[in-house]
């Protein structure tokens, strides 16, 4: 499973990667976990450009997307991403609990919207649940669909 993490906060990137790896190991997932990290909206959009050969979009299985990014906002990215491949699940993982942001994200086809908790215990619990669900429970569409 290839996960694209679009996050500009290095501490958040570290935590997300840690819990994805830990969950994959604990669950003895048969899926190889590969994580790609970009720290701004412009680089995230480049991955989905037709001429990108570094990480073609058809090799991304899941996107974890922050809304508050330098360059393009996460909301703008979400709108564009779904025009490239509407089968890639997107988890919005952000500090914004603004109802307008939530509504816009779901209207742009986000699959999940999670407000980043401030408590480390809550972060661990939420990321563990998300990791377990998306790496071991949810079944992804084939790339031919």
Number of C-alpha atoms within 10 A of each C-alpha: 17 18 20 23 23 25 26 19 13 11 9 16 16 10 15 22 19 15 21 22 15 15 21 20 12 9 11 11 14 11 11 11 14 14 16 14 17 17 18 21 25 15 15 23 18 15 20 20 15 10 9 11 10 8 15 14 20 15 13 21 21 20 24 19 27 30 23 19 20 13 12 16 16 24 22 15 21 25 16 15 22 16 10 15 14 13 16 22 20 24 20 26 25 20 14 17 12 9 9 9 15 19 12 14 23 15 12 19 17 23 14 15 21 17 16 18 15 9 8 10 9 12 18 16 13 17 21 18 14 20 20 20 13 17 24 16 10 9 9 14 11 8 12 5 5
